[in-house]
Amino acid sequence: MNPAPQAGNSEFPYWLIAMIMLGIAAALFIANSDMYRQISATVSKGLLVTIGVTLFSFFAASLAGLLIALAALSNYRWLRQSARFYVEFVRGIPIIVLLFYIAFVGAPALVTLFNWILGPVHRAGWLEPAIVRDFPLLWRAIFALTIGYSAFISEVFRAGILSVEKGQIEAATALGLTGTQRFRFIIFPQAIRTILPPLGNDFIALVKDSSLVSVLGVADVAQMGKLYAAGSFRFMETYNVVAYFYLIMTISLSMALRGLEQHMRQKGQS
């Protein structure tokens, strides 16, 4: 029996070669088929929406997750307990349920609250009497994904921060560094090496979960595919193309993140 490859040993990525060959074969097949070209042209209209939803949601969720992680590590008990309550509560709700709840309960309630707050201002004539009546479904979806992923990302940040040796933090404190300086110069540069791999995994997972916004009618890749399949009854061909688009995005991201991890590992060793 051959021994398992040791961690750190370089192994030729035959799987990647197979993926590239499969991708090229699929691209050639699509290019030489009128039907697949038509499907691709339709589905590709949702690419910008998918990318936009993913980037906006991930950036906002990362920022919120970092703040929640810092709250979870705070010296104040009420902050730690509040952060833990948020994480456990949100992580227990499926993303699709969260999408429906934010879209059809949270967003209308927010609009009602906003209009109630501005009511006296409008009645006093200080502002134009225009009242907010709508909250676009696209932003409802982004808001829901942000809330859902912020809970998972906060745990990634919290674990990364805890991985930094306490001795270094104590030494930085003894040197007179403030809390902000300790985080900026000591904690975060070391924690990011631990944080990056799981954070990258969450980013890739969010690319796939962004397809859930199609249930709200947002015109992303999945929604455009669903509409084309429903109108043409070409379900197999359409979802072949949809899967191809998602595979291109996720595998490209995965390889880019692996390269970044390797670069940071080599930089840390030098």
Long-range contacts (C-beta under 8 A, 24 or more apart in sequence): 16-255, 19-251, 23-244, 23-247, 23-248, 23-251, 26-244, 30-241, 30-244, 35-234, 35-237, 36-237, 36-240, 36-241, 39-225, 39-228, 39-234, 39-237, 39-238, 39-241, 40-241, 42-224, 42-225, 42-227, 42-228, 43-221, 43-224, 43-225, 43-228, 43-238, 43-241, 43-242, 43-245, 44-221, 44-224, 44-245, 45-219, 45-224, 46-219, 46-220, 46-221, 46-222, 46-223, 46-224, 46-225, 47-221, 47-245, 49-138, 49-218, 49-219, 49-220, 49-221, 50-207, 50-210, 50-211, 50-220, 50-221, 50-222, 50-249, 51-249, 53-138, 53-141, 53-142, 53-145, 53-210, 53-213, 53-218, 53-220, 54-203, 54-206, 54-207, 54-210, 56-142, 56-146, 57-142, 57-145, 57-146, 57-149, 57-206, 57-210, 58-149, 58-202, 58-203, 58-206, 60-142, 60-146, 60-150, 61-145, 61-146, 61-147, 61-148, 61-149, 61-150, 61-153, 61-206, 62-150, 62-153, 62-199, 64-146, 64-147, 64-150, 64-153, 64-154, 65-149, 65-150, 65-151, 65-152, 65-153, 65-154, 65-156, 65-157, 66-153, 66-154, 66-157, 68-150, 68-151, 68-154, 68-157, 69-154, 69-155, 69-156, 69-157, 69-158, 69-161, 70-157, 70-161, 72-154, 72-158, 73-158, 73-161, 73-162, 83-154, 86-151, 87-151, 87-154, 87-155, 89-151, 90-147, 90-148, 90-150, 90-151, 91-151, 91-152, 93-148, 95-144, 95-145, 95-148, 95-209, 95-212, 96-212, 96-215, 98-144, 98-147, 98-148, 99-140, 99-141, 99-144, 99-145, 99-212, 99-213, 99-215, 99-216, 100-215, 101-144, 102-140, 102-143, 102-144, 102-147, 103-137, 103-140, 103-141, 103-144, 103-216, 106-140, 106-143, 106-144, 107-135, 107-140, 107-143, 108-135, 110-135, 111-135, 137-216, 137-217, 137-218, 138-213, 138-218, 140-216, 141-213, 141-216, 141-218, 145-206, 145-209, 145-210, 145-213, 148-209, 149-202, 149-206, 149-209, 152-202, 153-199, 153-202, 156-195, 156-198, 156-199, 156-202, 157-191, 157-195, 159-194, 159-195, 159-198, 160-191, 160-192, 160-194, 160-195, 161-187, 161-188, 161-191, 163-190, 163-191, 163-194, 164-190, 164-191, 192-264, 193-264, 193-265, 193-268, 196-257, 196-260, 196-261, 196-264, 197-257, 197-261, 200-253, 200-254, 200-257, 200-260, 200-261, 203-253, 203-257, 204-250, 204-253, 204-254, 204-257, 207-246, 207-249, 207-250, 207-253, 208-246, 208-250, 211-246, 221-245, 221-246
